[in-house]
Amino acid sequence: MHRTLADDLSRLPELLQSARDFAAREVAGLAERPVAAPGPAPGRAPLPGEGAGGAGALARFAERWAPGFSGSAGPRYLGFVTGGATPASVAGDWLTSAFDQNLSGPGGSWAAELERETVAWLRELFGLGEAHSGAFVTGATASNTVGLAIAREWLGERLGVDVSREGAAALGPVDVLSGSPHSSVAKAMSVLGIGRDRLRQVPLLPGNREAVDVATLESALAGLGGRPAIVVANAGTVNTVDFDDLRAIAALKERYDFWLHADAAFGGFAALSPAYADLVDGLDAADSVCVDLHKWLNVPYDAAVQFTRRRDLQVAVFHNASPYLGLPAGEPDFLHLTPENSRRLRALPAWFSLVAYGRAGHREIVERNVALARSLGEGIDALPGLRLLAPVRLNVVCFTLAEDASPERVDALAQAVAASGEAYLTPTVYDGVPALRAAFSNWRTTEADTRRVLDVLAAVSG
Ligand SMILES: Cc1ncc(COP(=O)(O)O)c(C=O)c1O
């Protein structure tokens, strides 16, 4: 064994203790560290020849790189839809690495069964029935991709084509209909050989809405002349957190032949609160469902879950048949369900968080975040230099400059907020208007943080 490895092996507890102390210090200071990187990253160092050992690596990381890491896990990083990491989920994540399980194949481990338990808990949390099976993937993009891959296989079933053998081209042109799809849906269509251009955006409800007009969707389906299609329903849009009427869309299945995929990446968490659960009423009727976990469950990157009612089709797409891996029979191994073959036990951080805080703890995060988003929305509404672009429906505040909201000025506003170190917001375009979004999905954010964000906005918006 190389000298540095042998040294580290003999001092493993000390190394882990140092990493623990460093992490604890950093995380304790998270609420006050600048939310965005202070400047350009250092230049690249040469590949180490002999190696500095674990303690040396920690020292170099602390000196060269950690100072430029953002406070994105902290309470005032409101860019994109960024969750933090609950204390228990961090512990679970560390243990994922320490145990280093590979969930492919039977592997002589209970780890896959832990993933199944976690998936069953999440299914219940999001109000899905037992007809849905699920698996962990890396994020909502991967979850949408898996859902649409199963949809593609279903189209083959309807058209008498074995897509997994014959290829997507054998299907002919595929119709994917959606109101306000996330960009990851088009990416998934590109990956799956359906093609980005096959996405048909169906008109939205009038009156500042991002939800699909179900009557127009019905006409579009009727116009397909009986050809099976894919409908992507959106449960929580990124700009204004609008929700398609899932129950009404699902009811169309009685008359039209389509696969219903629901992108509930963060909107699915509405199910946790009786106050908002009606927004995702009907989610269970979807054929496949995407929910992200590194967003509102507040587990570390990267984790999402995908659910489907047709695991048989999922196995048809993803099975990895080889004598040494075991063929899918009975309860399939995860390697026959998801794009990866070797897989990290990314269920463990979620398992830890669910055990530690339960349904009640995670509901509190959702309800607090929504209350804070509304409070920021009210504050912004009262600022003369800014105006809300949509009502705060759940956890995102979408707003712009009251006057001359050019892309340059809105961008400059976002940069001024980031440069203050106090908060981080990301630009968007809503209904043709350059805008900013403040997305609340971090477990640590408080009313005091929201006041600080509002103070910065008041200062930089004049
Ligand atoms: C509705 C929706 N779908 C999909 C995604 C993609 O998520 P990820 O970055 O985890 O792949 C996002 C990310 O914000 C989202 O909001």
The ligand as a Gaussian input file, in Angstrom:
#p B3LYP/6-31G(d) Opt

LIG

0 1
 C      -40.435000      21.904000     -12.517000
 C      -39.008000      21.474000     -12.647000
 N      -38.709000      20.362000     -13.350000
 C      -37.448000      19.934000     -13.511000
 C      -36.389000      20.625000     -12.939000
 C      -34.970000      20.122000     -13.138000
 O      -34.437000      19.770000     -11.892000
 P      -32.933000      19.241000     -11.697000
 O      -32.076000      20.453000     -11.760000
 O      -32.947000      18.608000     -10.349000
 O      -32.646000      18.267000     -12.774000
 C      -36.649000      21.773000     -12.203000
 C      -35.536000      22.568000     -11.616000
 O      -35.724000      23.663000     -11.129000
 C      -37.993000      22.193000     -12.035000
 O      -38.281000      23.288000     -11.302000

